[in-house]
């Protein structure tokens, strides 16, 4: 199964939401369609960034990328219900590197 990851900058929390809800929401949204391999929180240049790594069902290359982009878009929409966000990016693991899709 091909491996993908989504990264999103977190620029603030929406009123009434706790910090842990951001990652919980991101993982739950992706896990509703795909197997989540890992998740992590990093602070890059003072800005929190979450990463969710997941797999999609193996099929045709472009179809796999479409499924991954859909999952990343859903993650972005889900996280936006609990936090304000910045850059949202999607990557595919290929030959030991993470390449943007």
N, CA, C and O atoms as CSV, one atom per row, in Angstrom:
chain,resi,resn,atom,element,x,y,z
A,1,UNK,N,N,0.849,-1.172,0.000
A,1,UNK,CA,C,0.000,0.000,0.000
A,1,UNK,C,C,0.898,1.240,0.000
A,1,UNK,O,O,1.829,1.328,0.801
A,2,UNK,N,N,0.629,2.187,-0.885
A,2,UNK,CA,C,1.431,3.405,-0.938
A,2,UNK,C,C,1.229,4.276,0.311
A,2,UNK,O,O,0.144,4.336,0.888
A,3,UNK,N,N,2.309,4.940,0.697
A,3,UNK,CA,C,2.303,5.773,1.891
A,3,UNK,C,C,2.290,7.254,1.510
A,3,UNK,O,O,2.991,7.688,0.596
A,4,UNK,N,N,1.477,8.007,2.234
A,4,UNK,CA,C,1.328,9.441,2.013
A,4,UNK,C,C,1.420,10.139,3.355
A,4,UNK,O,O,1.309,9.512,4.409
A,5,UNK,N,N,1.624,11.451,3.302
A,5,UNK,CA,C,1.533,12.228,4.534
A,5,UNK,C,C,0.961,13.601,4.224
A,5,UNK,O,O,1.137,14.154,3.138
A,6,UNK,N,N,0.280,14.117,5.211
A,6,UNK,CA,C,-0.286,15.464,5.142
A,6,UNK,C,C,0.358,16.282,6.239
A,6,UNK,O,O,0.553,15.798,7.354
A,7,UNK,N,N,0.691,17.525,5.920
A,7,UNK,CA,C,1.175,18.453,6.940
A,7,UNK,C,C,0.305,19.700,6.890
A,7,UNK,O,O,-0.102,20.146,5.818
A,8,UNK,N,N,0.027,20.250,8.056
A,8,UNK,CA,C,-0.758,21.482,8.132
A,8,UNK,C,C,-0.242,22.328,9.289
A,8,UNK,O,O,-0.009,21.831,10.391
A,9,UNK,N,N,-0.072,23.607,9.011
A,9,UNK,CA,C,0.326,24.558,10.043
A,9,UNK,C,C,-0.896,24.908,10.887
A,9,UNK,O,O,-1.996,25.080,10.362
A,10,UNK,N,N,-0.695,25.009,12.183
A,10,UNK,CA,C,-1.764,25.395,13.107
A,10,UNK,C,C,-1.440,26.794,13.612
A,10,UNK,O,O,-0.435,27.004,14.290
A,11,UNK,N,N,-2.299,27.744,13.276
A,11,UNK,CA,C,-2.028,29.134,13.642
A,11,UNK,C,C,-2.846,29.611,14.837
A,11,UNK,O,O,-2.618,30.712,15.338
A,12,UNK,N,N,-3.787,28.808,15.299
A,12,UNK,CA,C,-4.573,29.183,16.472
A,12,UNK,C,C,-5.673,28.177,16.730
A,12,UNK,O,O,-5.972,27.334,15.884
A,13,UNK,N,N,-6.269,28.272,17.899
A,13,UNK,CA,C,-7.406,27.415,18.259
A,13,UNK,C,C,-8.697,28.197,18.126
A,13,UNK,O,O,-8.738,29.394,18.411
A,14,UNK,N,N,-9.732,27.533,17.702
A,14,UNK,CA,C,-11.057,28.147,17.683
A,14,UNK,C,C,-11.596,28.131,19.119
A,14,UNK,O,O,-11.277,27.231,19.896
A,15,UNK,N,N,-12.416,29.133,19.465
A,15,UNK,CA,C,-12.949,29.209,20.837
A,15,UNK,C,C,-13.651,27.916,21.248
A,15,UNK,O,O,-14.407,27.322,20.480
A,16,UNK,N,N,-13.379,27.506,22.476
A,16,UNK,CA,C,-14.036,26.338,23.042
A,16,UNK,C,C,-13.366,25.015,22.722
A,16,UNK,O,O,-13.899,23.962,23.071
A,17,UNK,N,N,-12.209,25.040,22.068
A,17,UNK,CA,C,-11.524,23.798,21.701
A,17,UNK,C,C,-10.172,23.707,22.397
A,17,UNK,O,O,-9.473,24.706,22.563
A,18,UNK,N,N,-9.820,22.491,22.799
A,18,UNK,CA,C,-8.550,22.227,23.461
A,18,UNK,C,C,-7.475,21.872,22.427
A,18,UNK,O,O,-7.799,21.377,21.347
A,19,UNK,N,N,-6.217,22.117,22.744
A,19,UNK,CA,C,-5.142,21.826,21.789
A,19,UNK,C,C,-5.119,20.380,21.283
A,19,UNK,O,O,-4.852,20.141,20.105
A,20,UNK,N,N,-5.399,19.416,22.171
A,20,UNK,CA,C,-5.338,18.013,21.743
A,20,UNK,C,C,-6.419,17.648,20.721
A,20,UNK,O,O,-6.296,16.643,20.021
A,21,UNK,N,N,-7.470,18.456,20.634
A,21,UNK,CA,C,-8.523,18.193,19.650
A,21,UNK,C,C,-8.034,18.338,18.217
A,21,UNK,O,O,-8.594,17.727,17.306
A,22,UNK,N,N,-7.002,19.136,18.010
A,22,UNK,CA,C,-6.492,19.359,16.659
A,22,UNK,C,C,-5.972,18.048,16.079
A,22,UNK,O,O,-6.398,17.639,15.000
A,23,UNK,N,N,-5.059,17.391,16.780
A,23,UNK,CA,C,-4.510,16.127,16.288
A,23,UNK,C,C,-5.573,15.044,16.282
A,23,UNK,O,O,-5.654,14.258,15.338
A,24,UNK,N,N,-6.391,14.994,17.329
A,24,UNK,CA,C,-7.451,13.980,17.379
A,24,UNK,C,C,-8.375,14.090,16.173
A,24,UNK,O,O,-8.758,13.078,15.585
A,25,UNK,N,N,-8.730,15.308,15.807
A,25,UNK,CA,C,-9.608,15.526,14.659
A,25,UNK,C,C,-8.914,15.125,13.366
A,25,UNK,O,O,-9.506,14.444,12.529
A,26,UNK,N,N,-7.673,15.538,13.199
A,26,UNK,CA,C,-6.922,15.215,11.981
A,26,UNK,C,C,-6.820,13.707,11.789
A,26,UNK,O,O,-7.074,13.199,10.697
A,27,UNK,N,N,-6.455,13.000,12.836
A,27,UNK,CA,C,-6.310,11.546,12.747
A,27,UNK,C,C,-7.658,10.883,12.483
A,27,UNK,O,O,-7.747,9.975,11.657
A,28,UNK,N,N,-8.697,11.321,13.170
A,28,UNK,CA,C,-10.022,10.713,12.990
A,28,UNK,C,C,-10.537,10.889,11.567
A,28,UNK,O,O,-11.116,9.963,10.999
A,29,UNK,N,N,-10.333,12.061,10.992
A,29,UNK,CA,C,-10.806,12.311,9.625
A,29,UNK,C,C,-10.106,11.380,8.645
A,29,UNK,O,O,-10.765,10.750,7.816
A,30,UNK,N,N,-8.796,11.283,8.724
A,30,UNK,CA,C,-8.056,10.421,7.797
A,30,UNK,C,C,-8.364,8.951,8.068
A,30,UNK,O,O,-8.531,8.171,7.131
A,31,UNK,N,N,-8.439,8.568,9.343
A,31,UNK,CA,C,-8.693,7.168,9.706
A,31,UNK,C,C,-10.080,6.692,9.290
A,31,UNK,O,O,-10.322,5.488,9.209
A,32,UNK,N,N,-10.990,7.624,9.028
A,32,UNK,CA,C,-12.324,7.206,8.587
A,32,UNK,C,C,-12.293,6.594,7.188
A,32,UNK,O,O,-13.249,5.931,6.785
A,33,UNK,N,N,-11.194,6.810,6.436
A,33,UNK,CA,C,-11.084,6.279,5.067
A,33,UNK,C,C,-9.834,5.441,4.828
A,33,UNK,O,O,-9.823,4.569,3.959
A,34,UNK,N,N,-8.787,5.704,5.595
A,34,UNK,CA,C,-7.494,5.080,5.326
A,34,UNK,C,C,-6.829,4.632,6.627
A,34,UNK,O,O,-7.238,5.023,7.720
A,35,UNK,N,N,-5.797,3.803,6.484
A,35,UNK,CA,C,-5.018,3.366,7.635
A,35,UNK,C,C,-4.024,4.460,7.994
A,35,UNK,O,O,-3.204,4.855,7.164
A,36,UNK,N,N,-4.093,4.950,9.225
A,36,UNK,CA,C,-3.148,5.962,9.702
A,36,UNK,C,C,-1.945,5.230,10.280
A,36,UNK,O,O,-2.077,4.392,11.172
A,37,UNK,N,N,-0.761,5.565,9.750
A,37,UNK,CA,C,0.477,4.929,10.191
A,37,UNK,C,C,1.092,5.647,11.388
A,37,UNK,O,O,1.605,5.004,12.304
A,38,UNK,N,N,1.042,6.971,11.383
A,38,UNK,CA,C,1.685,7.747,12.442
A,38,UNK,C,C,1.179,9.175,12.401
A,38,UNK,O,O,0.582,9.619,11.420
A,39,UNK,N,N,1.435,9.884,13.492
A,39,UNK,CA,C,1.139,11.319,13.529
A,39,UNK,C,C,2.131,11.972,14.476
A,39,UNK,O,O,2.657,11.334,15.389
A,40,UNK,N,N,2.377,13.248,14.243
A,40,UNK,CA,C,3.303,13.962,15.119
A,40,UNK,C,C,3.034,15.451,15.060
A,40,UNK,O,O,2.416,15.966,14.129
A,41,UNK,N,N,3.523,16.123,16.093
A,41,UNK,CA,C,3.455,17.575,16.203
A,41,UNK,C,C,4.877,18.106,16.227
A,41,UNK,O,O,5.698,17.649,17.022
A,42,UNK,N,N,5.172,19.059,15.371
A,42,UNK,CA,C,6.470,19.733,15.347
A,42,UNK,C,C,6.228,21.230,15.445
A,42,UNK,O,O,5.143,21.716,15.126
A,43,UNK,N,N,7.239,21.949,15.885
A,43,UNK,CA,C,7.187,23.405,15.859
A,43,UNK,C,C,8.309,23.840,14.920
A,43,UNK,O,O,9.489,23.640,15.209
A,44,UNK,N,N,7.923,24.439,13.789
A,44,UNK,CA,C,8.865,24.850,12.762
A,44,UNK,C,C,8.845,26.369,12.684
A,44,UNK,O,O,7.810,26.966,12.386
A,45,UNK,N,N,9.983,26.993,12.951
A,45,UNK,CA,C,10.094,28.458,12.950
A,45,UNK,C,C,9.021,29.093,13.836
A,45,UNK,O,O,8.452,30.130,13.492
A,46,UNK,N,N,8.752,28.460,14.979
A,46,UNK,CA,C,7.795,28.991,15.933
A,46,UNK,C,C,6.330,28.704,15.625
A,46,UNK,O,O,5.445,29.144,16.360
A,47,UNK,N,N,6.064,27.964,14.539
A,47,UNK,CA,C,4.682,27.661,14.135
A,47,UNK,C,C,4.423,26.162,14.303
A,47,UNK,O,O,5.141,25.348,13.722
A,48,UNK,N,N,3.400,25.782,15.096
A,48,UNK,CA,C,3.075,24.365,15.226
A,48,UNK,C,C,2.645,23.787,13.872
A,48,UNK,O,O,1.950,24.434,13.088
A,49,UNK,N,N,3.085,22.546,13.626
A,49,UNK,CA,C,2.709,21.859,12.396
A,49,UNK,C,C,2.414,20.407,12.747
A,49,UNK,O,O,3.222,19.743,13.395
A,50,UNK,N,N,1.252,19.916,12.317
A,50,UNK,CA,C,0.937,18.512,12.535
A,50,UNK,C,C,1.169,17.753,11.238
A,50,UNK,O,O,0.998,18.275,10.137
A,51,UNK,N,N,1.566,16.502,11.415
A,51,UNK,CA,C,1.785,15.600,10.289
A,51,UNK,C,C,1.003,14.327,10.558
A,51,UNK,O,O,1.073,13.764,11.651
A,52,UNK,N,N,0.260,13.877,9.560
A,52,UNK,CA,C,-0.451,12.605,9.638
A,52,UNK,C,C,0.015,11.762,8.454
A,52,UNK,O,O,-0.129,12.157,7.297
A,53,UNK,N,N,0.576,10.596,8.765
A,53,UNK,CA,C,1.049,9.676,7.731
A,53,UNK,C,C,0.029,8.563,7.587
A,53,UNK,O,O,-0.433,7.999,8.578
A,54,UNK,N,N,-0.323,8.247,6.333
A,54,UNK,CA,C,-1.372,7.261,6.093
A,54,UNK,C,C,-1.112,6.484,4.806
A,54,UNK,O,O,-0.291,6.880,3.978
A,55,UNK,N,N,-1.828,5.372,4.654
A,55,UNK,CA,C,-1.729,4.549,3.454
A,55,UNK,C,C,-3.063,4.548,2.730
A,55,UNK,O,O,-4.119,4.639,3.356
A,56,UNK,N,N,-3.011,4.444,1.404
A,56,UNK,CA,C,-4.228,4.257,0.616
A,56,UNK,C,C,-4.164,2.894,-0.042
A,56,UNK,O,O,-3.087,2.327,-0.227
A,57,UNK,N,N,-5.315,2.382,-0.388
A,57,UNK,CA,C,-5.404,1.087,-1.060
A,57,UNK,C,C,-4.659,1.158,-2.391
A,57,UNK,O,O,-4.826,2.108,-3.156
A,58,UNK,N,N,-3.844,0.154,-2.655
A,58,UNK,CA,C,-3.066,0.129,-3.894
A,58,UNK,C,C,-3.989,-0.008,-5.103
A,58,UNK,O,O,-4.900,-0.835,-5.120
A,59,UNK,N,N,-3.733,0.812,-6.100
A,59,UNK,CA,C,-4.468,0.742,-7.368
A,59,UNK,C,C,-3.579,1.379,-8.424
A,59,UNK,O,O,-2.380,1.101,-8.467
A,60,UNK,N,N,-4.132,2.210,-9.257
A,60,UNK,CA,C,-3.375,2.914,-10.289
A,60,UNK,C,C,-2.768,4.181,-9.670
A,60,UNK,O,O,-3.400,4.818,-8.827
A,61,UNK,N,N,-1.559,4.546,-10.078
A,61,UNK,CA,C,-0.779,5.631,-9.472
A,61,UNK,C,C,-1.588,6.926,-9.330
A,61,UNK,O,O,-1.652,7.491,-8.239
A,62,UNK,N,N,-2.204,7.402,-10.415
A,62,UNK,CA,C,-2.957,8.658,-10.354
A,62,UNK,C,C,-4.183,8.532,-9.446
A,62,UNK,O,O,-4.543,9.485,-8.756
A,63,UNK,N,N,-4.817,7.377,-9.444
A,63,UNK,CA,C,-5.978,7.159,-8.575
A,63,UNK,C,C,-5.561,7.183,-7.111
A,63,UNK,O,O,-6.273,7.728,-6.267
A,64,UNK,N,N,-4.404,6.590,-6.807
A,64,UNK,CA,C,-3.886,6.633,-5.429
A,64,UNK,C,C,-3.636,8.070,-5.002
A,64,UNK,O,O,-3.988,8.465,-3.891
A,65,UNK,N,N,-3.027,8.852,-5.891
A,65,UNK,CA,C,-2.773,10.266,-5.572
A,65,UNK,C,C,-4.065,11.035,-5.368
A,65,UNK,O,O,-4.143,11.887,-4.483
A,66,UNK,N,N,-5.086,10.746,-6.178
A,66,UNK,CA,C,-6.393,11.415,-6.010
A,66,UNK,C,C,-6.988,11.098,-4.646
A,66,UNK,O,O,-7.476,11.989,-3.950
A,67,UNK,N,N,-6.943,9.821,-4.268
A,67,UNK,CA,C,-7.465,9.427,-2.952
A,67,UNK,C,C,-6.710,10.149,-1.829
A,67,UNK,O,O,-7.311,10.613,-0.860
A,68,UNK,N,N,-5.405,10.233,-1.975
A,68,UNK,CA,C,-4.602,10.916,-0.952
A,68,UNK,C,C,-4.927,12.399,-0.898
A,68,UNK,O,O,-5.071,12.960,0.188
A,69,UNK,N,N,-5.047,13.047,-2.064
A,69,UNK,CA,C,-5.383,14.483,-2.070
A,69,UNK,C,C,-6.760,14.716,-1.454
A,69,UNK,O,O,-6.962,15.696,-0.735
A,70,UNK,N,N,-7.704,13.823,-1.731
A,70,UNK,CA,C,-9.032,13.943,-1.116
A,70,UNK,C,C,-8.934,13.821,0.408
A,70,UNK,O,O,-9.582,14.571,1.139
A,71,UNK,N,N,-8.125,12.878,0.876
A,71,UNK,CA,C,-7.961,12.689,2.320
A,71,UNK,C,C,-7.332,13.926,2.957
A,71,UNK,O,O,-7.730,14.343,4.045
A,72,UNK,N,N,-6.356,14.505,2.278
A,72,UNK,CA,C,-5.693,15.696,2.809
A,72,UNK,C,C,-6.653,16.881,2.840
A,72,UNK,O,O,-6.656,17.655,3.797
A,73,UNK,N,N,-7.466,17.025,1.798
A,73,UNK,CA,C,-8.462,18.102,1.784
A,73,UNK,C,C,-9.462,17.917,2.928
A,73,UNK,O,O,-9.830,18.883,3.596
A,74,UNK,N,N,-9.896,16.682,3.150
A,74,UNK,CA,C,-10.826,16.397,4.253
A,74,UNK,C,C,-10.177,16.698,5.598
A,74,UNK,O,O,-10.820,17.236,6.499
A,75,UNK,N,N,-8.903,16.349,5.727
A,75,UNK,CA,C,-8.175,16.663,6.955
A,75,UNK,C,C,-8.187,18.167,7.184
A,75,UNK,O,O,-8.454,18.628,8.293
A,76,UNK,N,N,-7.899,18.929,6.139
A,76,UNK,CA,C,-7.895,20.385,6.263
A,76,UNK,C,C,-9.236,20.934,6.702
A,76,UNK,O,O,-9.298,21.798,7.576
A,77,UNK,N,N,-10.315,20.437,6.101
A,77,UNK,CA,C,-11.655,20.896,6.481
A,77,UNK,C,C,-11.971,20.512,7.928
A,77,UNK,O,O,-12.529,21.311,8.679
A,78,UNK,N,N,-11.614,19.295,8.309
A,78,UNK,CA,C,-11.880,18.847,9.668
A,78,UNK,C,C,-11.130,19.656,10.708
A,78,UNK,O,O,-11.704,20.083,11.710
A,79,UNK,N,N,-9.845,19.866,10.466
A,79,UNK,CA,C,-9.029,20.626,11.415
A,79,UNK,C,C,-9.514,22.060,11.513
A,79,UNK,O,O,-9.453,22.665,12.584
A,80,UNK,N,N,-9.995,22.612,10.403
A,80,UNK,CA,C,-10.500,23.986,10.433
A,80,UNK,C,C,-11.730,24.160,11.318
A,80,UNK,O,O,-12.099,25.294,11.625
A,81,UNK,N,N,-12.371,23.082,11.732
A,81,UNK,CA,C,-13.502,23.204,12.648
A,81,UNK,C,C,-13.046,23.460,14.082
A,81,UNK,O,O,-13.810,23.971,14.902
A,82,UNK,N,N,-11.779,23.098,14.383
A,82,UNK,CA,C,-11.280,23.271,15.747
A,82,UNK,C,C,-10.104,24.243,15.841
A,82,UNK,O,O,-9.755,24.687,16.935
A,83,UNK,N,N,-9.493,24.577,14.704
A,83,UNK,CA,C,-8.313,25.448,14.723
A,83,UNK,C,C,-8.247,26.276,13.447
A,83,UNK,O,O,-8.876,25.950,12.440
A,84,UNK,N,N,-7.481,27.342,13.513
A,84,UNK,CA,C,-7.169,28.092,12.294
A,84,UNK,C,C,-5.864,27.524,11.760
A,84,UNK,O,O,-4.982,27.136,12.526
A,85,UNK,N,N,-5.752,27.479,10.443
A,85,UNK,CA,C,-4.618,26.787,9.845
A,85,UNK,C,C,-3.908,27.649,8.816
A,85,UNK,O,O,-4.434,28.646,8.320
A,86,UNK,N,N,-2.697,27.222,8.521
A,86,UNK,CA,C,-1.903,27.827,7.460
A,86,UNK,C,C,-1.740,26.827,6.338
A,86,UNK,O,O,-2.701,26.183,5.915
A,87,UNK,N,N,-0.516,26.703,5.861
A,87,UNK,CA,C,-0.227,25.845,4.705
A,87,UNK,C,C,-0.611,24.389,4.963
A,87,UNK,O,O,-0.304,23.825,6.013
A,88,UNK,N,N,-1.291,23.795,3.978
A,88,UNK,CA,C,-1.687,22.387,3.981
A,88,UNK,C,C,-0.977,21.747,2.797
A,88,UNK,O,O,-1.103,22.216,1.666
A,89,UNK,N,N,-0.229,20.671,3.055
A,89,UNK,CA,C,0.544,20.038,1.985
A,89,UNK,C,C,0.366,18.526,2.007
A,89,UNK,O,O,0.099,17.930,3.050
A,90,UNK,N,N,0.520,17.918,0.831
A,90,UNK,CA,C,0.412,16.464,0.679
A,90,UNK,C,C,1.673,15.928,0.023
A,90,UNK,O,O,2.218,16.543,-0.894
A,91,UNK,N,N,2.137,14.768,0.503
A,91,UNK,CA,C,3.352,14.151,-0.005
A,91,UNK,C,C,3.136,12.651,-0.190
A,91,UNK,O,O,2.325,12.036,0.501
A,92,UNK,N,N,3.883,12.073,-1.142
A,92,UNK,CA,C,3.868,10.631,-1.387
A,92,UNK,C,C,5.286,10.105,-1.177
A,92,UNK,O,O,6.263,10.726,-1.597
A,93,UNK,N,N,5.378,8.957,-0.523
A,93,UNK,CA,C,6.689,8.323,-0.314
A,93,UNK,C,C,7.067,7.599,-1.600
A,93,UNK,O,O,6.322,6.756,-2.100
A,94,UNK,N,N,8.242,7.944,-2.127
A,94,UNK,CA,C,8.709,7.332,-3.364
A,94,UNK,C,C,10.223,7.220,-3.319
A,94,UNK,O,O,10.920,8.223,-3.165
A,95,UNK,N,N,10.728,6.016,-3.452
A,95,UNK,CA,C,12.163,5.759,-3.445
A,95,UNK,C,C,12.850,6.393,-2.233
A,95,UNK,O,O,13.928,6.975,-2.352
A,96,UNK,N,N,12.213,6.272,-1.074
A,96,UNK,CA,C,12.807,6.759,0.164
A,96,UNK,C,C,12.709,8.257,0.387
A,96,UNK,O,O,13.295,8.779,1.336
A,97,UNK,N,N,11.971,8.966,-0.479
A,97,UNK,CA,C,11.813,10.416,-0.338
A,97,UNK,C,C,10.335,10.767,-0.281
A,97,UNK,O,O,9.489,10.030,-0.787
A,98,UNK,N,N,10.032,11.908,0.345
A,98,UNK,CA,C,8.670,12.444,0.361
A,98,UNK,C,C,8.556,13.466,-0.751
A,98,UNK,O,O,9.182,14.525,-0.700
A,99,UNK,N,N,7.755,13.146,-1.756
A,99,UNK,CA,C,7.578,14.028,-2.913
A,99,UNK,C,C,6.197,14.673,-2.884
A,99,UNK,O,O,5.212,13.988,-2.609
A,100,UNK,N,N,6.097,15.971,-3.160
A,100,UNK,CA,C,4.777,16.620,-3.166
A,100,UNK,C,C,3.879,16.020,-4.247
A,100,UNK,O,O,4.341,15.633,-5.321
A,101,UNK,N,N,2.600,15.955,-3.937
A,101,UNK,CA,C,1.632,15.497,-4.956
A,101,UNK,C,C,0.642,16.606,-5.234
A,101,UNK,O,O,-0.258,16.439,-6.057
